[in-house]
Amino acid sequence: MFDQFCFRDSTRAKHAGAPFAEERSHYLEHCAAQGDAYWTLSRKAYDLLWFSRQFNGSTDLNLSIDQVQALVLDGTNREDTMGPRLTRSSKRTRLVGHACAWLRYLGSFRESIELIPYSSRLDEYCNWALRERGLTVASVDRFGRSITAFLRWFAELGRPLD
């Protein structure tokens, strides 16, 4: 999979020689099949390369959101691994999101159970967007996250959704 966005042999070797190369490659293939664009795949690949190097030889990928955020926020190895400069919160958020999605794909992410208000209506919308509108799974997931944030806010108002 790395050869699809790595044009230099040295870059391909860097990705293939890093920890969890096979797992990262399978995940990127999955993302490509879901409709991710070239630049999105490339960004995910570099973020996951940086993230996988933070494990320092550990083979345990069973992490919670708090552990993922701690790995991202701990800046001790950032310069050594040639990782992204995480001075902006949007970059940290993107890196945490990519890492969590990868771990979720592997079945290694320890999810905290959170109730989403009006979740049945959200499910109806997501199914409609996939079937009727023909949106990709990646697009529906992105819209679903935005709608979830709205539903949490709206539920605090104590008003009916209808």
DSSP file (Angstrom, degrees, kcal/mol; ACC not computed):
  #  RESIDUE AA STRUCTURE BP1 BP2  ACC     N-H-->O    O-->H-N    N-H-->O    O-->H-N    TCO  KAPPA ALPHA  PHI   PSI    X-CA   Y-CA   Z-CA
    1    1 A M    >         0   0    0      0, 0.0     3,-1.8     0, 0.0     4,-0.4   0.000 360.0 360.0 360.0 -33.5    0.0    0.0    0.0
    2    2 A F  G >>  +     0   0    0      1,-0.3     4,-1.7     2,-0.2     3,-1.1   0.778 360.0  66.6 -63.7 -25.2    2.9    2.4    0.8
    3    3 A D  G 34 S+     0   0    0      1,-0.2    -1,-0.3     2,-0.2     9,-0.1   0.654  87.4  69.8 -71.4 -12.8    3.9    2.4   -2.9
    4    4 A Q  G <4 S+     0   0    0     -3,-1.8    -1,-0.2     1,-0.2    -2,-0.2   0.750 119.1  14.9 -76.6 -22.8    0.7    4.1   -3.9
    5    5 A F  T <4 S+     0   0    0     -3,-1.1     2,-0.7    -4,-0.4    -2,-0.2   0.421 112.1  80.0-129.9  -1.5    1.7    7.4   -2.2
    6    6 A C     <  +     0   0    0     -4,-1.7    -1,-0.1     1,-0.1     6,-0.0  -0.926  47.4 174.3-107.8 112.5    5.5    7.0   -1.6
    7    7 A F        +     0   0    0     -2,-0.7     2,-0.3    -3,-0.1    -1,-0.1   0.729  59.0  72.1 -91.4 -23.4    7.4    7.7   -4.8
    8    8 A R  S  > S-     0   0    0      1,-0.1     4,-2.2     0, 0.0     5,-0.2  -0.718  76.1-135.9 -94.1 143.6   10.9    7.5   -3.3
    9    9 A D  H  > S+     0   0    0     -2,-0.3     4,-2.5     1,-0.2     5,-0.2   0.881 106.6  55.1 -62.1 -37.7   12.4    4.2   -2.3
   10   10 A S  H  > S+     0   0    0      2,-0.2     4,-1.9     1,-0.2    -1,-0.2   0.877 108.1  48.2 -65.4 -36.7   13.7    5.7    0.9
   11   11 A T  H  > S+     0   0    0      2,-0.2     4,-2.1     1,-0.2    -1,-0.2   0.910 111.7  49.4 -69.6 -41.8   10.2    6.9    1.9
   12   12 A R  H  X S+     0   0    0     -4,-2.2     4,-2.9     1,-0.2     5,-0.2   0.911 111.2  50.0 -61.4 -41.8    8.7    3.5    1.2
   13   13 A A  H  X S+     0   0    0     -4,-2.5     4,-2.2     1,-0.2    -1,-0.2   0.869 107.7  54.2 -65.2 -36.3   11.5    1.9    3.3
   14   14 A K  H  X S+     0   0    0     -4,-1.9     4,-0.6     2,-0.2    -1,-0.2   0.925 113.9  40.9 -63.0 -44.8   10.8    4.3    6.1
   15   15 A H  H >< S+     0   0    0     -4,-2.1     3,-0.6     1,-0.2    -2,-0.2   0.916 118.0  46.4 -69.6 -43.0    7.1    3.4    6.2
   16   16 A A  H 3< S+     0   0    0     -4,-2.9     5,-0.2     1,-0.2    -2,-0.2   0.786 112.8  50.3 -72.4 -26.6    7.7   -0.3    5.7
   17   17 A G  H 3< S+     0   0    0     -4,-2.2    -1,-0.2    -5,-0.2    -2,-0.2   0.536  91.4  95.0 -90.0  -6.1   10.4   -0.5    8.3
   18   18 A A  S X< S-     0   0    0     -3,-0.6     3,-0.9    -4,-0.6    35,-0.1  -0.382  90.5 -77.0 -81.3 162.4    8.5    1.3   11.1
   19   19 A P  T 3  S+     0   0    0      0, 0.0    -1,-0.2     0, 0.0    33,-0.1  -0.229 113.5  13.9 -58.0 146.7    6.6   -0.6   13.8
   20   20 A F  T 3> S+     0   0    0     -3,-0.1     4,-2.5     1,-0.1     5,-0.2   0.812  76.2 154.2  59.5  36.3    3.2   -2.0   12.8
   21   21 A A  H <> S+     0   0    0     -3,-0.9     4,-2.6     1,-0.2     5,-0.2   0.910  70.6  48.4 -61.5 -44.1    3.8   -1.6    9.1
   22   22 A E  H  > S+     0   0    0      2,-0.2     4,-2.4     1,-0.2    -1,-0.2   0.915 112.4  48.3 -65.1 -42.2    1.5   -4.4    8.1
   23   23 A E  H  > S+     0   0    0      1,-0.2     4,-2.0     2,-0.2    -1,-0.2   0.909 113.2  47.6 -64.5 -42.0   -1.3   -3.1   10.3
   24   24 A R  H  X S+     0   0    0     -4,-2.5     4,-2.4     2,-0.2    -2,-0.2   0.907 111.4  51.2 -65.0 -41.2   -0.9    0.4    9.0
   25   25 A S  H  X S+     0   0    0     -4,-2.6     4,-2.1     2,-0.2    -2,-0.2   0.917 110.0  48.7 -63.3 -44.4   -0.9   -0.9    5.4
   26   26 A H  H  X S+     0   0    0     -4,-2.4     4,-2.2     1,-0.2    -1,-0.2   0.906 111.5  50.3 -62.5 -41.1   -4.1   -2.9    5.8
   27   27 A Y  H  X S+     0   0    0     -4,-2.0     4,-2.5     1,-0.2    -2,-0.2   0.920 109.4  50.1 -64.1 -42.9   -5.8    0.1    7.4
   28   28 A L  H  X S+     0   0    0     -4,-2.4     4,-2.4     2,-0.2    -1,-0.2   0.873 109.1  52.2 -65.0 -36.1   -4.8    2.4    4.6
   29   29 A E  H  X S+     0   0    0     -4,-2.1     4,-2.2     2,-0.2    -1,-0.2   0.912 109.6  50.2 -62.2 -41.8   -6.1   -0.2    2.0
   30   30 A H  H  X S+     0   0    0     -4,-2.2     4,-1.5     2,-0.2    -2,-0.2   0.917 110.5  49.2 -61.3 -44.4   -9.4   -0.2    3.9
   31   31 A C  H  <>S+     0   0    0     -4,-2.5     5,-2.3     1,-0.2     4,-0.4   0.892 109.8  51.3 -64.2 -39.7   -9.5    3.6    3.9
   32   32 A A  H ><5S+     0   0    0     -4,-2.4     3,-1.1     1,-0.2    -1,-0.2   0.904 108.9  50.9 -63.5 -40.3   -8.8    3.7    0.1
   33   33 A A  H 3<5S+     0   0    0     -4,-2.2    -1,-0.2     1,-0.2    -2,-0.2   0.798 105.5  57.2 -66.8 -27.5  -11.6    1.2   -0.4
   34   34 A Q  T 3<5S-     0   0    0     -4,-1.5   104,-0.8    -5,-0.2   103,-0.3   0.541 127.7 -97.3 -80.9  -6.8  -13.9    3.5    1.6
   35   35 A G  T < 5 +     0   0    0     -3,-1.1    -3,-0.2    -4,-0.4    -2,-0.1   0.593  63.2 162.4 106.0  11.9  -13.2    6.3   -0.7
   36   36 A D      < -     0   0    0     -5,-2.3    -1,-0.2     1,-0.1     2,-0.0  -0.401  38.6-118.3 -64.7 141.5  -10.5    8.4    1.0
   37   37 A A     >  -     0   0    0      1,-0.1     4,-2.5    -2,-0.1     5,-0.2  -0.271  25.5-102.3 -75.8 164.9   -8.7   10.7   -1.4
   38   38 A Y  H  > S+     0   0    0      1,-0.2     4,-2.5     2,-0.2     5,-0.2   0.913 121.4  47.2 -54.1 -49.3   -4.9   10.5   -2.2
   39   39 A W  H  > S+     0   0    0      1,-0.2     4,-2.3     2,-0.2    -1,-0.2   0.849 110.8  52.2 -68.2 -32.8   -4.0   13.4    0.0
   40   40 A T  H  > S+     0   0    0      2,-0.2     4,-2.6     1,-0.2    -1,-0.2   0.923 110.8  47.7 -66.1 -44.1   -6.1   12.1    2.9
   41   41 A L  H  X S+     0   0    0     -4,-2.5     4,-2.7     1,-0.2    -2,-0.2   0.915 111.9  50.3 -62.1 -42.7   -4.4    8.7    2.6
   42   42 A S  H  X S+     0   0    0     -4,-2.5     4,-2.1     2,-0.2    -2,-0.2   0.920 111.5  47.4 -62.3 -44.6   -1.0   10.3    2.5
   43   43 A R  H  X S+     0   0    0     -4,-2.3     4,-2.4     1,-0.2    -2,-0.2   0.915 113.0  49.1 -64.0 -43.1   -1.7   12.4    5.6
   44   44 A K  H  X S+     0   0    0     -4,-2.6     4,-3.0     1,-0.2     5,-0.3   0.913 109.1  53.3 -61.8 -42.4   -3.0    9.4    7.5
   45   45 A A  H  X S+     0   0    0     -4,-2.7     4,-2.0     1,-0.2    -2,-0.2   0.921 112.1  43.5 -60.8 -44.8    0.0    7.4    6.5
   46   46 A Y  H  X S+     0   0    0     -4,-2.1     4,-2.2     2,-0.2    -1,-0.2   0.879 114.4  50.1 -70.3 -37.1    2.4   10.0    7.9
   47   47 A D  H  X S+     0   0    0     -4,-2.4     4,-2.6     2,-0.2    -2,-0.2   0.923 113.2  46.0 -65.1 -43.1    0.4   10.5   11.0
   48   48 A L  H  X S+     0   0    0     -4,-3.0     4,-2.8     2,-0.2    -2,-0.2   0.835 109.1  56.1 -70.6 -31.3    0.2    6.8   11.7
   49   49 A L  H  X S+     0   0    0     -4,-2.0     4,-1.4    -5,-0.3    -1,-0.2   0.953 111.7  43.0 -60.9 -49.4    3.9    6.4   11.0
   50   50 A W  H  < S+     0   0    0     -4,-2.2     4,-0.5     1,-0.2     3,-0.3   0.928 115.6  49.2 -61.6 -45.1    4.6    9.0   13.7
   51   51 A F  H >< S+     0   0    0     -4,-2.6     3,-1.3     1,-0.2    -2,-0.2   0.902 108.2  52.6 -63.7 -42.3    2.1    7.5   16.1
   52   52 A S  H >< S+     0   0    0     -4,-2.8     3,-1.0     1,-0.3    -1,-0.2   0.796 103.5  58.8 -66.7 -27.0    3.5    3.9   15.7
   53   53 A R  G >< S+     0   0    0     -4,-1.4     3,-0.8    -3,-0.3    -1,-0.3   0.627  90.7  72.2 -75.7 -12.3    7.0    5.1   16.5
   54   54 A Q  G <  S+     0   0    0     -3,-1.3    -1,-0.2    -4,-0.5    -2,-0.2   0.557  78.1  77.9 -78.7  -6.9    5.8    6.4   19.9
   55   55 A F  G X  S-     0   0    0     -3,-1.0     3,-1.9    -4,-0.2    -1,-0.2   0.628  83.6-147.3 -82.2 -12.6    5.4    2.9   21.3
   56   56 A N  T <  S-     0   0    0     -3,-0.8     3,-0.1     1,-0.3    -2,-0.1   0.884  74.2 -40.1  48.7  49.7    9.2    2.4   21.9
   57   57 A G  T 3  S+     0   0    0      1,-0.3    -1,-0.3    -4,-0.0     2,-0.2   0.349 101.8 138.2  87.1  -6.9    9.1   -1.4   21.2
   58   58 A S    <   -     0   0    0     -3,-1.9    -1,-0.3     1,-0.1    -3,-0.1  -0.489  37.3-165.2 -72.0 141.0    5.8   -2.1   22.9
   59   59 A T        +     0   0    0     -2,-0.2     2,-0.8    -3,-0.1    -1,-0.1   0.375  57.1 105.4-106.2   3.1    3.5   -4.4   21.1
   60   60 A D        +     0   0    0      1,-0.1    -2,-0.1    -5,-0.1    48,-0.0  -0.759  36.1 170.3 -89.7 113.1    0.3   -3.6   23.1
   61   61 A L        +     0   0    0     -2,-0.8     2,-1.3    45,-0.1    -1,-0.1   0.321  37.9 119.5-101.8   6.2   -2.0   -1.5   21.0
   62   62 A N        +     0   0    0     47,-0.1     2,-0.3    45,-0.0    47,-0.2  -0.602  43.9 157.0 -76.7  98.0   -4.9   -1.7   23.4
   63   63 A L  E     -a  109   0A   0     -2,-1.3    47,-3.1    45,-1.2     2,-0.2  -0.884  36.4-140.1-126.7 153.2   -5.3    2.0   24.2
   64   64 A S  E  >  -a  110   0A   0     -2,-0.3     4,-2.2    45,-0.2     5,-0.2  -0.543  39.4 -99.5 -99.1 173.1   -8.1    4.3   25.5
   65   65 A I  H  > S+     0   0    0     45,-0.5     4,-2.6     1,-0.2     5,-0.2   0.872 123.9  55.0 -62.0 -37.0   -8.7    7.8   24.2
   66   66 A D  H  > S+     0   0    0      1,-0.2     4,-2.0     2,-0.2    -1,-0.2   0.895 108.4  47.8 -64.5 -39.1   -6.8    9.2   27.2
   67   67 A Q  H  > S+     0   0    0      2,-0.2     4,-2.1     1,-0.2    -2,-0.2   0.885 111.5  50.2 -68.9 -38.6   -3.8    7.1   26.4
   68   68 A V  H  X S+     0   0    0     -4,-2.2     4,-2.1     2,-0.2    -2,-0.2   0.936 111.6  48.2 -63.6 -46.1   -3.8    8.2   22.8
   69   69 A Q  H  X S+     0   0    0     -4,-2.6     4,-2.8     1,-0.2    -2,-0.2   0.882 109.7  53.0 -62.9 -38.0   -4.1   11.8   23.7
   70   70 A A  H  X S+     0   0    0     -4,-2.0     4,-1.8     1,-0.2    -1,-0.2   0.902 108.3  50.2 -64.8 -40.1   -1.2   11.4   26.2
   71   71 A L  H  < S+     0   0    0     -4,-2.1    -1,-0.2     2,-0.2    -2,-0.2   0.898 114.3  44.9 -63.3 -39.1    1.0    9.9   23.5
   72   72 A V  H  < S+     0   0    0     -4,-2.1    -2,-0.2     1,-0.2    -1,-0.2   0.912 115.2  46.2 -71.5 -42.0    0.2   12.8   21.2
   73   73 A L  H  < S+     0   0    0     -4,-2.8     2,-0.9    -5,-0.2    -1,-0.2   0.731  89.3  92.1 -76.4 -21.3    0.6   15.5   23.8
   74   74 A D     <  -     0   0    0     -4,-1.8     3,-0.5    -5,-0.2     4,-0.1  -0.647  57.8-173.6 -75.3 108.1    3.9   14.1   25.1
   75   75 A G    >   +     0   0    0     -2,-0.9     3,-0.7     1,-0.2     4,-0.4   0.228  50.2 106.2 -91.2  15.0    6.4   16.0   23.0
   76   76 A T  T 3  S+     0   0    0      1,-0.2     4,-0.3     2,-0.1    -1,-0.2   0.873  89.4  30.8 -65.9 -37.4    9.6   14.3   24.0
   77   77 A N  T 3> S+     0   0    0     -3,-0.5     4,-2.0     1,-0.2    -1,-0.2   0.359  88.6 103.7-102.0   5.9   10.1   12.2   20.8
   78   78 A R  T <4>S+     0   0    0     -3,-0.7     5,-2.0     1,-0.2     4,-0.2   0.906  86.1  39.5 -60.2 -46.2    8.6   14.6   18.3
   79   79 A E  T >45S+     0   0    0     -4,-0.4     3,-1.0     1,-0.2    -1,-0.2   0.869 113.4  56.0 -72.0 -35.2   11.8   15.9   16.8
   80   80 A D  T 345S+     0   0    0     -4,-0.3    -1,-0.2     1,-0.2    -2,-0.2   0.844 110.7  44.1 -64.8 -33.2   13.5   12.5   16.9
   81   81 A T  T 3<5S-     0   0    0     -4,-2.0    -1,-0.2     3,-0.1    -2,-0.2   0.351 106.6-123.6 -96.1   6.5   10.8   10.9   14.9
   82   82 A M  T < 5 +     0   0    0     -3,-1.0    -3,-0.2    -4,-0.2    -4,-0.1   0.863  57.5 161.6  55.8  36.7   10.5   13.7   12.3
   83   83 A G      < -     0   0    0     -5,-2.0    -1,-0.1    -6,-0.2   -36,-0.1  -0.133  45.2 -68.8 -82.2-179.4    6.9   13.9   13.2
   84   84 A P        -     0   0    0      0, 0.0     2,-0.7     0, 0.0    -1,-0.2  -0.370  49.5-109.4 -69.0 147.2    4.4   16.8   12.6
   85   85 A R        -     0   0    0      1,-0.1     3,-0.5    -3,-0.1     2,-0.4  -0.699  30.9-160.4 -76.6 117.9    4.9   20.0   14.6
   86   86 A L        +     0   0    0     -2,-0.7    -1,-0.1     1,-0.2     6,-0.1  -0.241  50.9 121.6-100.7  46.2    1.9   19.9   16.9
   87   87 A T        +     0   0    0     -2,-0.4     2,-0.4     4,-0.0    -1,-0.2   0.761  63.8  67.1 -78.2 -24.7    1.8   23.5   17.9
   88   88 A R  S >> S-     0   0    0     -3,-0.5     4,-1.6     1,-0.1     3,-0.5  -0.786  78.2-137.5 -99.8 140.8   -1.8   23.9   16.6
   89   89 A S  H 3> S+     0   0    0     -2,-0.4     4,-2.7     1,-0.2     5,-0.2   0.816 103.1  62.6 -65.2 -29.0   -4.7   22.1   18.3
   90   90 A S  H 3> S+     0   0    0      1,-0.2     4,-2.3     2,-0.2    -1,-0.2   0.878 103.7  48.2 -65.0 -35.9   -6.2   21.2   14.9
   91   91 A K  H <> S+     0   0    0     -3,-0.5     4,-2.4     2,-0.2    -1,-0.2   0.902 112.1  48.6 -69.6 -40.4   -3.1   19.1   14.1
   92   92 A R  H  X S+     0   0    0     -4,-1.6     4,-2.5     2,-0.2    -2,-0.2   0.918 112.4  49.0 -64.0 -41.9   -3.2   17.4   17.5
   93   93 A T  H  X S+     0   0    0     -4,-2.7     4,-2.5     2,-0.2    -2,-0.2   0.913 111.3  49.5 -63.4 -43.0   -6.9   16.7   17.0
   94   94 A R  H  X S+     0   0    0     -4,-2.3     4,-2.6     2,-0.2     5,-0.2   0.919 111.8  48.5 -61.7 -44.3   -6.3   15.3   13.5
   95   95 A L  H  X S+     0   0    0     -4,-2.4     4,-2.4     2,-0.2    -2,-0.2   0.905 112.2  48.0 -64.7 -42.5   -3.5   13.0   14.8
   96   96 A V  H  X S+     0   0    0     -4,-2.5     4,-2.7     2,-0.2     5,-0.2   0.916 112.4  50.4 -63.3 -42.6   -5.6   11.7   17.7
   97   97 A G  H  X S+     0   0    0     -4,-2.5     4,-2.3     2,-0.2    -2,-0.2   0.915 111.7  46.4 -62.8 -44.3   -8.5   11.1   15.3
   98   98 A H  H  X S+     0   0    0     -4,-2.6     4,-2.1     2,-0.2    -1,-0.2   0.912 113.9  48.8 -65.0 -41.6   -6.4    9.2   12.8
   99   99 A A  H  X S+     0   0    0     -4,-2.4     4,-2.6    -5,-0.2    -2,-0.2   0.924 112.5  47.6 -64.7 -43.9   -4.8    7.1   15.6
  100  100 A C  H  X S+     0   0    0     -4,-2.7     4,-2.6     1,-0.2    -2,-0.2   0.901 111.4  50.6 -65.3 -40.5   -8.2    6.3   17.2
  101  101 A A  H  X S+     0   0    0     -4,-2.3     4,-2.2    -5,-0.2    -1,-0.2   0.900 111.7  48.4 -63.9 -39.9   -9.7    5.3   13.8
  102  102 A W  H  X S+     0   0    0     -4,-2.1     4,-1.9     2,-0.2    -2,-0.2   0.935 113.5  45.9 -64.7 -46.8   -6.7    3.0   13.1
  103  103 A L  H  X>S+     0   0    0     -4,-2.6     5,-2.8     1,-0.2     6,-0.9   0.875 111.6  52.6 -64.6 -36.9   -6.9    1.4   16.6
  104  104 A R  H ><5S+     0   0    0     -4,-2.6     3,-0.7     4,-0.2    -1,-0.2   0.905 107.7  51.5 -63.9 -41.7  -10.7    1.0   16.2
  105  105 A Y  H 3<5S+     0   0    0     -4,-2.2    -2,-0.2     1,-0.2    -1,-0.2   0.882 110.7  48.6 -61.1 -39.6  -10.1   -0.7   12.8
  106  106 A L  H 3<5S-     0   0    0     -4,-1.9    -1,-0.2    -5,-0.1    -2,-0.2   0.613 113.7-119.4 -76.1 -11.8   -7.7   -3.1   14.5
  107  107 A G  T <<5S+     0   0    0     -4,-0.7    -3,-0.2    -3,-0.7    -2,-0.1   0.715  86.9 110.1  78.7  21.0  -10.1   -3.8   17.3
  108  108 A S      < +     0   0    0     -5,-2.8   -45,-1.2    -6,-0.2     2,-0.5   0.427  41.6 105.2-107.7  -2.0   -7.6   -2.4   19.8
  109  109 A F  E     -a   63   0A   0     -6,-0.9     2,-1.1   -47,-0.2   -45,-0.2  -0.706  63.5-142.5 -88.0 125.1   -9.3    0.8   20.8
  110  110 A R  E     -a   64   0A   0    -47,-3.1   -45,-0.5    -2,-0.5     2,-0.2  -0.743  24.3-153.5 -87.2 101.1  -10.9    0.7   24.2
  111  111 A E        -     0   0    0     -2,-1.1     2,-0.5   -47,-0.1   -47,-0.0  -0.494   9.0-134.9 -76.8 138.5  -14.1    2.7   23.7
  112  112 A S        -     0   0    0     -2,-0.2     2,-0.5     1,-0.0    -1,-0.0  -0.824  30.3-117.2 -88.3 133.7  -15.7    4.6   26.5
  113  113 A I        +     0   0    0     -2,-0.5     2,-0.4     2,-0.0    -1,-0.0  -0.588  41.4 174.6 -77.7 122.1  -19.4    4.0   26.3
  114  114 A E        -     0   0    0     -2,-0.5     2,-0.4     2,-0.0    -2,-0.0  -0.994  27.2-132.4-133.1 127.6  -21.2    7.2   25.7
  115  115 A L        -     0   0    0     -2,-0.4    -2,-0.0     1,-0.0     0, 0.0  -0.646  16.9-150.6 -81.4 130.9  -24.9    7.6   25.1
  116  116 A I    >   -     0   0    0     -2,-0.4     3,-1.2    36,-0.0     6,-0.1  -0.895  20.2-121.8-102.0 122.6  -25.8    9.8   22.2
  117  117 A P  T 3  S+     0   0    0      0, 0.0     5,-0.1     0, 0.0    38,-0.1  -0.364  95.3   8.5 -63.0 141.6  -29.1   11.7   22.5
  118  118 A Y  T >> S+     0   0    0      1,-0.1     4,-1.8     3,-0.1     3,-0.6   0.831  80.5 158.2  59.4  34.8  -31.5   10.9   19.7
  119  119 A S  H <>  +     0   0    0     -3,-1.2     4,-2.5     1,-0.2     5,-0.2   0.813  66.8  59.5 -62.3 -30.6  -29.2    8.1   18.5
  120  120 A S  H 3> S+     0   0    0      2,-0.2     4,-2.0     1,-0.2    -1,-0.2   0.895 106.1  47.9 -65.7 -37.3  -32.0    6.4   16.6
  121  121 A R  H <> S+     0   0    0     -3,-0.6     4,-2.2     2,-0.2    -2,-0.2   0.874 110.7  51.7 -68.4 -37.2  -32.6    9.5   14.5
  122  122 A L  H  X S+     0   0    0     -4,-1.8     4,-2.6     2,-0.2    -2,-0.2   0.911 109.1  50.2 -63.9 -42.2  -28.9    9.8   13.8
  123  123 A D  H  X S+     0   0    0     -4,-2.5     4,-2.5     2,-0.2     5,-0.2   0.904 108.9  52.4 -62.2 -41.5  -28.9    6.1   12.7
  124  124 A E  H  X S+     0   0    0     -4,-2.0     4,-2.4     1,-0.2    -2,-0.2   0.928 110.9  47.1 -59.2 -45.4  -31.8    6.8   10.4
  125  125 A Y  H  X S+     0   0    0     -4,-2.2     4,-2.9     2,-0.2    -2,-0.2   0.931 111.7  49.8 -63.5 -45.4  -30.0    9.8    8.8
  126  126 A C  H  X S+     0   0    0     -4,-2.6     4,-2.0     1,-0.2    -2,-0.2   0.911 112.2  47.6 -62.1 -42.7  -26.8    7.8    8.3
  127  127 A N  H  X S+     0   0    0     -4,-2.5     4,-2.7     2,-0.2     5,-0.3   0.913 112.9  49.2 -63.4 -42.0  -28.6    4.9    6.7
  128  128 A W  H  X>S+     0   0    0     -4,-2.4     4,-2.2    -5,-0.2     5,-1.4   0.916 109.8  51.2 -62.3 -43.7  -30.5    7.3    4.4
  129  129 A A  H  <5S+     0   0    0     -4,-2.9     6,-2.3     3,-0.2     5,-0.4   0.862 114.4  44.0 -64.4 -35.6  -27.3    9.1    3.4
  130  130 A L  H  <5S+     0   0    0     -4,-2.0     4,-0.3     4,-0.2    -2,-0.2   0.946 125.0  30.9 -72.3 -48.8  -25.6    5.9    2.5
  131  131 A R  H  <5S+     0   0    0     -4,-2.7    -3,-0.2    -5,-0.2    -2,-0.2   0.965 131.0  27.0 -76.8 -54.6  -28.6    4.3    0.6
  132  132 A E  T  <5S+     0   0    0     -4,-2.2    -3,-0.2    -5,-0.3    -2,-0.1   0.901 129.7  34.8 -82.6 -43.3  -30.4    7.2   -0.9
  133  133 A R  S   <S-     0   0    0     -5,-1.4    -3,-0.2     2,-0.0    -1,-0.2   0.711  95.1-134.6 -86.2 -20.9  -27.8    9.9   -1.3
  134  134 A G        +     0   0    0     -5,-0.4    -4,-0.2    -6,-0.3    -3,-0.1   0.768  42.6 164.9  73.7  25.5  -24.9    7.4   -2.1
  135  135 A L        -     0   0    0     -6,-2.3    -1,-0.2     1,-0.1     2,-0.1  -0.379  40.0-105.4 -72.3 154.8  -22.4    9.1    0.2
  136  136 A T     >  -     0   0    0      1,-0.1     4,-2.4  -101,-0.1     5,-0.2  -0.355  26.3-112.6 -74.9 161.3  -19.3    7.2    1.1
  137  137 A V  H  > S+     0   0    0   -103,-0.3     4,-2.5     1,-0.2     5,-0.2   0.882 118.6  55.7 -60.8 -38.6  -18.8    5.7    4.5
  138  138 A A  H  > S+     0   0    0   -104,-0.8     4,-2.1     2,-0.2    -1,-0.2   0.908 108.9  46.5 -62.1 -42.2  -16.1    8.2    5.2
  139  139 A S  H  > S+     0   0    0      2,-0.2     4,-2.8     1,-0.2     5,-0.2   0.917 112.3  49.4 -66.5 -43.3  -18.4   11.2    4.4
  140  140 A V  H  X S+     0   0    0     -4,-2.4     4,-2.7     1,-0.2    -2,-0.2   0.891 110.4  51.3 -64.8 -38.5  -21.2    9.7    6.5
  141  141 A D  H  X S+     0   0    0     -4,-2.5     4,-1.9     2,-0.2    -1,-0.2   0.923 111.3  47.7 -62.1 -43.6  -18.8    9.2    9.5
  142  142 A R  H  X S+     0   0    0     -4,-2.1     4,-1.6     2,-0.2    -2,-0.2   0.938 114.9  44.4 -64.2 -46.9  -17.6   12.8    9.2
  143  143 A F  H  X S+     0   0    0     -4,-2.8     4,-2.7     1,-0.2     5,-0.2   0.891 110.1  57.4 -63.1 -38.5  -21.2   14.2    9.0
  144  144 A G  H  X S+     0   0    0     -4,-2.7     4,-2.4    -5,-0.2    -1,-0.2   0.868 103.9  51.7 -61.0 -37.8  -22.2   11.8   11.8
  145  145 A R  H  X S+     0   0    0     -4,-1.9     4,-1.9     2,-0.2    -1,-0.2   0.910 111.8  46.7 -66.2 -40.9  -19.6   13.3   14.2
  146  146 A S  H  X S+     0   0    0     -4,-1.6     4,-1.9     2,-0.2    -2,-0.2   0.920 113.7  47.6 -65.8 -43.1  -20.8   16.8   13.5
  147  147 A I  H  X S+     0   0    0     -4,-2.7     4,-2.9     1,-0.2    -2,-0.2   0.879 108.0  56.1 -66.5 -37.3  -24.4   15.8   14.0
  148  148 A T  H  X S+     0   0    0     -4,-2.4     4,-2.3     2,-0.2    -1,-0.2   0.917 106.4  50.2 -60.4 -43.7  -23.5   14.0   17.2
  149  149 A A  H  X S+     0   0    0     -4,-1.9     4,-2.0     1,-0.2    -1,-0.2   0.913 112.1  48.3 -60.9 -42.3  -22.0   17.2   18.6
  150  150 A F  H  X S+     0   0    0     -4,-1.9     4,-3.0     1,-0.2    -2,-0.2   0.929 110.0  51.4 -62.5 -45.4  -25.1   19.1   17.6
  151  151 A L  H  X S+     0   0    0     -4,-2.9     4,-2.3     1,-0.2    -2,-0.2   0.870 108.6  51.3 -63.5 -36.8  -27.4   16.5   19.2
  152  152 A R  H  X S+     0   0    0     -4,-2.3     4,-1.2     2,-0.2    -1,-0.2   0.935 113.3  45.3 -63.0 -45.3  -25.4   16.6   22.5
  153  153 A W  H  X S+     0   0    0     -4,-2.0     4,-0.6     1,-0.2     3,-0.5   0.932 114.2  48.4 -62.2 -46.1  -25.8   20.4   22.5
  154  154 A F  H ><>S+     0   0    0     -4,-3.0     3,-1.1     1,-0.2     5,-0.7   0.857 104.8  58.7 -66.1 -35.9  -29.5   20.3   21.6
  155  155 A A  H ><5S+     0   0    0     -4,-2.3     3,-1.1     1,-0.3    -1,-0.2   0.829  97.8  61.4 -64.2 -30.8  -30.2   17.6   24.3
  156  156 A E  H 3<5S+     0   0    0     -4,-1.2    -1,-0.3    -3,-0.5    -2,-0.2   0.749  94.0  64.0 -67.3 -22.4  -28.9   20.0   27.0
  157  157 A L  T <<5S-     0   0    0     -3,-1.1    -1,-0.2    -4,-0.6    -2,-0.2   0.725 102.0-135.5 -72.9 -20.4  -31.7   22.5   26.0
  158  158 A G  T < 5 +     0   0    0     -3,-1.1    -3,-0.1    -4,-0.5    -2,-0.1   0.705  58.9 130.3  74.8  19.9  -34.3   19.9   27.1
  159  159 A R      < -     0   0    0     -5,-0.7    -1,-0.3     1,-0.1    -2,-0.1  -0.771  64.5-101.7-105.4 151.9  -36.5   20.4   24.1
  160  160 A P        -     0   0    0      0, 0.0    -1,-0.1     0, 0.0    -5,-0.0  -0.421  23.5-131.3 -70.1 147.5  -37.9   17.7   21.9
  161  161 A L              0   0    0      1,-0.3    -2,-0.0    -2,-0.1    -6,-0.0   0.837 360.0 360.0 -68.6 -33.2  -36.1   17.2   18.6
  162  162 A D              0   0    0      0, 0.0    -1,-0.3     0, 0.0    -3,-0.0   0.523 360.0 360.0 -62.5 360.0  -39.3   17.2   16.6
